Amino acid sequence: MKKNKPLMLIMLFLLVLAGCNGRRELNELLIVSSLGIDLSKNGKTEVHLQVSNPGGMAGNQGEAPSVGSGGAVYTYSIKGATVYEAIQNAGRIVPRYLMFSHINSLVIGEEYARKKGIRPIFDFVERNHEFRETVPMFVAKDSTAKEILTLYTPIFKNPGESLKNRLDLSALSTGLSEGVQEKEVVRWEFGERRDPAIPGIKVLQKSAKAAETSNLDEIKANNKTFIITGTAIFKKDKLTDWLNEEQSKGWAMITGKTKELSIITKTCGKKKGHLGFVAKEIKTKVKPVLKGDHVTFNIQVKGKGYLQEVTCNMNVADPMELKKMERFIGKVVEEELSQAVRKAQLKKADIFGFGRFLQEENPDIWKKKKDQWKQEFAQVKVHTSAKITLVTTGARIETVNQQKK
C-alpha cells in the first residue's frame, strides 16, 4: 500500500488540474470573423471587428430577423494608438469576450498600408495565440477596410466568409490559387529579405445603402459585392504601388502561387478575334545565371493548355494551327511575366524573392550584393520563356466561325 501511495497522490493531483477553472461558456464569447485596420483622420489606428451573431445566422437571409436575434454579423469600429490598444478599448463596447481563433480574413486600408505600413500589425497578430497564421490578407484598394467589412453581401450571411471565398472563385482569372497568408508575409518581410505582395480587394460598385440589410432586397448584385483587383506591392513594409491584372498573373506564376490560370489572347496572330485557354499544371523555374559577379535570371514556365473559346476563323483540327495557338499563348504568358518584373524593378521592390534564389545558388556572391540588392535588382536582366502545350480543343472540332460551303 505504501508503494502505491505516491502514485495515488499523483493521480489526485492530476484530477485537480483537470478542473474547468478559467473556462468560458459559448454564450460568453463573441466570435471575430474578420479583422480590418485603417488610419483614422486624427492619425490613430482604427480597428474594425466583424463578429458573428449565431442568433442572426439562423434565419433566412433577407428576411426580418426574429425578435432578439438581430442581424447575422456586426462590425465594431474602435480607435487606439496601436492595434492592441484599440482592441483593448473594444472591451468597453462589445458585450462579450472577443475570440480571434476563427478569423477568416485580415483587411488593411490602403492609406494605413501606405503611411503606417504593415509592420505594426504583425507584432500584435504574431503574439496573439488565438490568431491563426493561415489567415488570408487583403489590401482595400481605393477604399478603407471599414467599407469592405460593412458591406452586406448576398448568398453569404457573413461578408468575411464571402471575402475569403473570392480567392477560390477568382483563382482562374487572378492566378492566386490560395491567396497570400499572414505567415507568408511575415516570412518574406522578416526572414527572406523579400518585399511582400498582397491581393487587393474593393467594393465593385459603391452604394449609400451598402451597410443596410434592405440593400439585399434589390435584385441587382453589383452594388453589394467585392472584386479582387490587382496586387499591392510593398517596399519593405509600406505600400508603394499596384500591379494590374496582367502583372498580377505574372507575379503569381513567378512565385509559384498558380495552379491553373485563364489566358486570353487579344488576337489570333494577324486574324481578328481571340483565343481563350485554361492553363493547368503550371510549373515555374527561376534560375540565376552567374558570369563572374554579373547576374541574370531565367524564368521558365511550362503547363498544359485547354482550349475554351475561339472567336476567329481557325481550323482547330489542323495540327499546324494548333502549333500556332501554342505560340500565341506562350507569347501572352511571357509578356505577363515581363510586365510584372518591369513594374517591380521600377519600384525597386523584389516581390519575387530573386535575392533568395541568388543566395541559395551562390552564397558568396550574395554576400557581396545583399547590401545594395535593391539597386542591383532594379537593373538585373531577366529572360522569360513559356511553353503551354495544348492538350485538348474541347468537345467541338469546327468553330462557329467556320462556314460550310
C-alpha positions as CSV (number, residue, x, y, z in Angstrom):
1,M,0.0,0.0,0.0
2,K,2.9,2.3,0.8
3,K,4.3,1.7,-2.6
4,N,1.1,2.8,-4.3
5,K,0.8,5.9,-2.2
6,P,2.9,8.2,-4.4
7,L,1.0,7.0,-7.5
8,M,-2.3,7.8,-5.8
9,L,-1.1,11.3,-4.9
10,I,-0.1,12.0,-8.5
11,M,-3.4,10.8,-9.8
12,L,-5.3,13.0,-7.3
13,F,-3.1,16.0,-8.3
14,L,-3.9,15.4,-12.0
15,L,-7.7,15.3,-11.2
16,V,-7.4,18.7,-9.5
17,L,-5.6,20.1,-12.6
18,A,-8.3,18.7,-14.9
19,G,-10.9,21.1,-13.5
20,C,-12.7,23.7,-15.5
21,N,-11.1,26.8,-13.9
22,G,-10.8,29.7,-16.4
23,R,-13.2,28.2,-19.0
24,R,-15.6,30.4,-20.9
25,E,-19.1,29.3,-22.0
26,L,-20.2,29.8,-25.6
27,N,-22.8,32.3,-24.6
28,E,-19.9,34.4,-23.1
29,L,-17.9,34.5,-26.4
30,L,-18.1,36.8,-29.4
31,I,-16.5,35.2,-32.4
32,V,-14.5,37.6,-34.6
33,S,-14.8,36.5,-38.2
34,S,-12.8,39.3,-39.9
35,L,-10.3,42.0,-38.8
36,G,-9.9,45.3,-40.5
37,I,-7.3,48.1,-39.9
38,D,-7.5,51.7,-41.1
39,L,-5.8,55.0,-40.4
40,S,-8.2,57.4,-38.8
41,K,-8.4,61.2,-39.7
42,N,-6.5,62.1,-36.5
43,G,-3.7,59.7,-37.2
44,K,-4.8,56.9,-34.8
45,T,-5.3,53.3,-35.7
46,E,-8.9,52.3,-36.3
47,V,-9.7,48.6,-35.9
48,H,-12.8,47.0,-37.3
49,L,-14.0,43.8,-35.7
50,Q,-16.6,41.9,-37.7
51,V,-18.3,39.5,-35.3
52,S,-20.8,36.7,-36.0
53,N,-24.2,36.6,-34.3
54,P,-25.3,33.0,-34.0
55,G,-28.9,34.0,-33.4
56,G,-29.0,36.2,-36.6
57,M,-27.3,33.4,-38.7
58,A,-30.2,31.0,-38.0
59,G,-32.9,32.9,-40.0
60,N,-33.2,33.2,-43.8
61,Q,-31.1,36.0,-45.3
62,G,-33.1,38.9,-46.5
63,E,-36.0,38.2,-44.0
64,A,-36.6,40.3,-41.0
65,P,-34.8,38.8,-38.0
66,S,-36.8,37.2,-35.2
67,V,-37.2,39.2,-32.0
68,G,-34.0,39.3,-30.0
69,S,-31.8,37.5,-32.7
70,G,-30.6,40.6,-34.6
71,G,-28.5,40.5,-37.8
72,A,-26.1,37.8,-38.9
73,V,-23.0,39.9,-38.4
74,Y,-22.0,43.3,-36.9
75,T,-18.9,45.3,-37.3
76,Y,-17.5,47.3,-34.4
77,S,-15.0,50.2,-35.1
78,I,-12.7,51.2,-32.3
79,K,-9.7,53.7,-32.3
80,G,-6.5,53.5,-30.4
81,A,-2.8,54.5,-30.6
82,T,-2.0,50.9,-31.7
83,V,-3.8,47.8,-32.8
84,Y,-3.6,46.3,-29.3
85,E,-4.9,49.4,-27.6
86,A,-7.8,49.7,-30.0
87,I,-8.8,46.1,-29.3
88,Q,-8.4,46.7,-25.5
89,N,-10.7,49.7,-25.9
90,A,-13.2,47.4,-27.6
91,G,-13.7,45.7,-24.2
92,R,-15.7,48.8,-23.2
93,I,-18.0,48.4,-26.2
94,V,-18.6,44.8,-27.1
95,P,-21.0,42.7,-25.0
96,R,-18.9,39.5,-24.8
97,Y,-15.3,38.2,-24.7
98,L,-13.7,38.5,-28.1
99,M,-12.5,35.2,-29.6
100,F,-10.0,35.5,-32.5
101,S,-9.4,31.9,-33.4
102,H,-12.0,31.9,-36.2
103,I,-10.8,34.9,-38.2
104,N,-11.0,34.2,-41.9
105,S,-9.7,37.4,-43.4
106,L,-7.5,40.4,-42.5
107,V,-8.2,43.6,-44.4
108,I,-5.8,46.6,-44.4
109,G,-6.9,50.0,-45.6
110,E,-4.8,51.5,-48.4
111,E,-3.9,54.7,-46.6
112,Y,-2.8,52.7,-43.5
113,A,-0.7,50.5,-45.7
114,R,1.0,53.5,-47.3
115,K,1.6,55.6,-44.3
116,K,2.0,53.3,-41.3
117,G,2.9,50.1,-43.1
118,I,2.1,46.5,-42.1
119,R,4.8,46.0,-39.5
120,P,2.8,47.4,-36.6
121,I,0.0,44.8,-37.3
122,F,2.3,41.8,-37.1
123,D,3.5,42.5,-33.7
124,F,0.0,42.0,-32.4
125,V,-1.1,39.1,-34.5
126,E,2.1,37.1,-34.1
127,R,1.9,37.4,-30.2
128,N,-1.8,36.6,-30.0
129,H,-2.0,32.8,-29.5
130,E,-5.6,32.8,-30.9
131,F,-4.7,34.4,-34.2
132,R,-4.2,31.7,-36.9
133,E,-1.1,32.3,-39.2
134,T,-3.0,30.9,-42.2
135,V,-5.4,33.9,-42.3
136,P,-5.6,35.3,-45.9
137,M,-4.6,39.0,-46.2
138,F,-6.1,41.8,-48.4
139,V,-5.4,45.4,-49.0
140,A,-8.5,47.6,-49.6
141,K,-7.7,49.4,-52.9
142,D,-9.0,52.9,-53.3
143,S,-11.1,52.4,-50.1
144,T,-10.9,51.5,-46.5
145,A,-11.1,48.3,-44.5
146,K,-14.3,49.7,-43.0
147,E,-16.0,49.9,-46.4
148,I,-15.2,46.3,-47.0
149,L,-16.3,45.0,-43.7
150,T,-19.6,46.9,-43.5
151,L,-21.0,45.7,-46.8
152,Y,-23.9,43.3,-46.6
153,T,-23.4,40.6,-49.3
154,P,-25.9,38.3,-50.9
155,I,-25.7,34.5,-50.7
156,F,-23.3,34.6,-47.7
157,K,-24.6,35.9,-44.5
158,N,-21.1,36.6,-43.3
159,P,-19.3,39.2,-45.5
160,G,-15.9,38.0,-44.2
161,E,-16.6,34.5,-45.4
162,S,-17.8,35.9,-48.7
163,L,-14.5,37.7,-49.0
164,K,-12.5,34.6,-48.4
165,N,-14.5,32.7,-51.0
166,R,-13.4,35.3,-53.6
167,L,-9.9,33.7,-53.6
168,D,-11.2,30.4,-54.7
169,L,-13.7,31.8,-57.2
170,S,-11.3,34.2,-58.8
171,A,-8.3,31.8,-58.9
172,L,-8.5,31.3,-62.7
173,S,-8.6,35.0,-63.5
174,T,-6.0,36.2,-60.9
175,G,-3.7,33.2,-60.7
176,L,-3.9,33.2,-56.9
177,S,-4.9,29.7,-56.0
178,E,-4.7,30.2,-52.3
179,G,-4.2,34.0,-51.8
180,V,-1.5,35.3,-49.5
181,Q,-1.5,34.1,-45.9
182,E,-0.3,36.1,-42.9
183,K,2.6,33.7,-42.2
184,E,3.9,34.2,-45.8
185,V,4.1,38.0,-45.5
186,V,5.9,37.6,-42.1
187,R,8.4,35.2,-43.6
188,W,9.0,37.4,-46.7
189,E,9.4,40.6,-44.7
190,F,11.4,39.3,-41.7
191,G,13.0,36.1,-42.8
192,E,13.8,36.3,-46.5
193,R,14.5,40.0,-47.2
194,R,11.8,39.8,-49.8
195,D,9.3,42.6,-50.3
196,P,5.7,41.5,-49.7
197,A,2.8,41.5,-52.2
198,I,-0.8,41.2,-51.1
199,P,-4.0,40.9,-53.2
200,G,-6.2,44.0,-53.5
201,I,-9.9,44.0,-52.8
202,K,-12.5,46.7,-53.4
203,V,-16.3,47.2,-53.5
204,L,-17.4,46.6,-57.1
205,Q,-19.9,49.4,-57.1
206,K,-20.3,51.7,-54.0
207,S,-23.8,52.3,-52.7
208,A,-25.2,54.5,-49.9
209,K,-27.2,51.6,-48.7
210,A,-24.3,49.1,-48.6
211,A,-24.4,48.8,-44.8
212,E,-28.1,48.2,-44.7
213,T,-29.8,44.8,-44.9
214,S,-32.5,46.4,-47.1
215,N,-29.9,46.6,-49.8
216,L,-30.2,42.8,-50.1
217,D,-33.8,43.1,-51.3
218,E,-32.7,44.5,-54.6
219,I,-32.1,42.1,-57.4
220,K,-29.0,44.0,-58.6
221,A,-25.9,42.4,-57.1
222,N,-23.0,44.6,-58.3
223,N,-23.5,47.1,-55.6
224,K,-23.2,44.6,-52.8
225,T,-20.2,42.5,-53.8
226,F,-16.4,42.7,-53.8
227,I,-13.8,42.3,-56.6
228,I,-10.3,41.0,-56.4
229,T,-8.3,43.8,-58.1
230,G,-4.6,43.7,-58.7
231,T,-1.8,43.1,-56.2
232,A,-0.4,45.6,-53.7
233,I,3.4,46.0,-53.9
234,F,5.3,46.7,-50.7
235,K,8.7,48.2,-50.4
236,K,9.8,46.7,-47.1
237,D,6.6,47.1,-45.1
238,K,4.9,50.0,-46.8
239,L,2.6,50.0,-49.8
240,T,4.3,51.7,-52.8
241,D,2.2,50.8,-55.9
242,W,-0.1,48.3,-57.5
243,L,0.3,45.5,-60.1
244,N,-2.5,45.5,-62.7
245,E,-4.4,42.3,-63.7
246,E,-1.8,41.0,-66.2
247,Q,1.2,41.9,-63.9
248,S,-0.5,40.1,-61.0
249,K,-0.8,37.0,-63.1
250,G,2.9,37.2,-63.9
251,W,3.8,37.7,-60.2
252,A,1.6,34.7,-59.3
253,M,3.3,32.5,-61.9
254,I,6.9,33.5,-61.0
255,T,6.3,32.9,-57.2
256,G,4.6,29.5,-57.8
257,K,1.2,30.6,-56.4
258,T,-0.6,29.4,-59.5
259,K,-2.1,26.0,-60.1
260,E,-4.2,26.9,-63.1
261,L,-4.9,30.1,-64.9
262,S,-7.2,31.5,-67.7
263,I,-5.3,33.0,-70.6
264,I,-6.9,35.1,-73.3
265,T,-5.0,36.2,-76.5
266,K,-6.0,39.6,-77.9
267,T,-5.6,38.4,-81.5
268,C,-5.2,35.2,-83.4
269,G,-1.9,36.2,-85.0
270,K,-2.9,38.5,-87.8
271,K,-6.6,37.5,-87.7
272,K,-9.3,39.2,-85.8
273,G,-10.8,37.6,-82.7
274,H,-9.2,35.9,-79.7
275,L,-8.4,32.6,-78.2
276,G,-9.4,31.6,-74.7
277,F,-7.4,28.9,-72.8
278,V,-7.2,27.4,-69.3
279,A,-3.6,26.6,-68.4
280,K,-3.2,23.8,-65.8
281,E,-0.3,22.0,-64.1
282,I,1.7,25.2,-64.3
283,K,5.3,24.9,-63.2
284,T,7.8,27.7,-62.9
285,K,11.5,27.6,-62.7
286,V,13.6,30.6,-61.7
287,K,17.3,30.2,-62.2
288,P,20.0,32.8,-61.5
289,V,22.8,32.7,-64.1
290,L,26.3,33.8,-63.0
291,K,29.1,35.1,-65.1
292,G,31.7,36.3,-62.7
293,D,29.9,38.8,-60.5
294,H,27.3,39.5,-63.2
295,V,23.9,38.0,-62.5
296,T,20.9,37.4,-64.9
297,F,17.7,35.5,-64.2
298,N,16.0,33.0,-66.4
299,I,12.3,32.4,-65.8
300,Q,10.8,29.3,-67.5
301,V,7.0,28.4,-67.3
302,K,5.5,25.2,-68.5
303,G,2.0,23.9,-68.4
304,K,-0.9,22.2,-70.2
305,G,-3.5,24.2,-72.2
306,Y,-7.2,23.5,-72.7
307,L,-9.0,25.4,-75.4
308,Q,-12.1,27.1,-74.1
309,E,-13.1,29.6,-76.8
310,V,-12.3,30.6,-80.4
311,T,-13.8,33.8,-81.9
312,C,-11.5,33.8,-85.0
313,N,-11.7,31.8,-88.2
314,M,-9.2,29.0,-87.4
315,N,-9.3,25.3,-88.2
316,V,-8.6,23.7,-84.8
317,A,-8.4,20.3,-86.5
318,D,-5.2,21.4,-88.3
319,P,-2.1,20.4,-86.3
320,M,-0.3,23.5,-87.8
321,E,-3.0,25.8,-86.5
322,L,-2.7,24.2,-83.0
323,K,1.0,24.9,-83.0
324,K,0.3,28.5,-83.8
325,M,-2.1,28.6,-80.9
326,E,0.6,27.3,-78.6
327,R,2.9,30.1,-79.8
328,F,0.2,32.7,-79.3
329,I,-0.5,31.6,-75.7
330,G,3.3,31.3,-74.9
331,K,3.8,34.9,-76.0
332,V,0.9,36.1,-73.8
333,V,2.4,34.4,-70.8
334,E,5.9,35.7,-71.5
335,E,4.5,39.2,-71.7
336,E,2.7,38.9,-68.4
337,L,5.9,37.7,-66.7
338,S,7.9,40.5,-68.2
339,Q,5.3,43.2,-67.2
340,A,5.4,42.0,-63.6
341,V,9.2,42.1,-63.5
342,R,9.4,45.6,-65.1
343,K,6.9,47.1,-62.7
344,A,8.7,45.6,-59.6
345,Q,12.1,46.8,-60.9
346,L,10.7,50.3,-61.5
347,K,9.7,50.4,-57.8
348,K,12.9,48.6,-56.6
349,A,10.8,46.1,-54.8
350,D,11.9,42.4,-55.0
351,I,8.5,40.9,-54.7
352,F,9.7,37.6,-56.3
353,G,12.5,36.7,-53.9
354,F,15.2,36.9,-56.6
355,G,17.6,37.7,-53.8
356,R,16.7,34.5,-52.1
357,F,17.3,32.5,-55.3
358,L,20.8,34.1,-55.6
359,Q,21.6,33.4,-52.0
360,E,20.7,29.7,-52.4
361,E,22.6,29.4,-55.7
362,N,25.8,31.3,-54.6
363,P,26.1,32.5,-51.0
364,D,29.4,34.2,-51.7
365,I,28.1,36.3,-54.5
366,W,25.0,37.2,-52.4
367,K,27.2,38.4,-49.5
368,K,28.8,40.9,-51.9
369,K,25.5,42.1,-53.3
370,K,23.0,42.0,-50.5
371,D,23.6,45.5,-49.1
372,Q,23.0,47.0,-52.5
373,W,20.5,44.4,-53.7
374,K,17.6,46.9,-54.3
375,Q,19.8,48.8,-56.8
376,E,21.0,45.6,-58.3
377,F,17.5,44.2,-58.6
378,A,16.3,47.2,-60.5
379,Q,19.0,46.7,-63.2
380,V,19.2,42.9,-63.4
381,K,18.4,41.3,-66.8
382,V,15.5,38.8,-66.7
383,H,14.8,36.4,-69.6
384,T,11.4,34.8,-69.8
385,S,10.2,31.7,-71.7
386,A,6.8,29.9,-71.7
387,K,5.7,26.6,-73.2
388,I,2.0,25.8,-72.8
389,T,1.3,22.5,-74.6
390,L,-2.3,22.3,-76.0
391,V,-3.8,19.1,-74.6
392,T,-7.4,19.3,-75.9
393,T,-9.6,21.6,-78.0
394,G,-12.8,20.5,-76.2
395,A,-15.8,18.6,-77.4
396,R,-16.1,20.6,-80.7
397,I,-13.8,20.5,-83.6
398,E,-15.2,23.1,-86.0
399,T,-15.6,26.6,-84.7
400,V,-18.9,28.5,-85.1
401,N,-16.9,30.9,-87.3
402,Q,-16.2,28.3,-89.9
403,Q,-18.7,28.4,-92.8
404,K,-19.9,25.3,-94.6
405,K,-19.7,25.6,-98.4
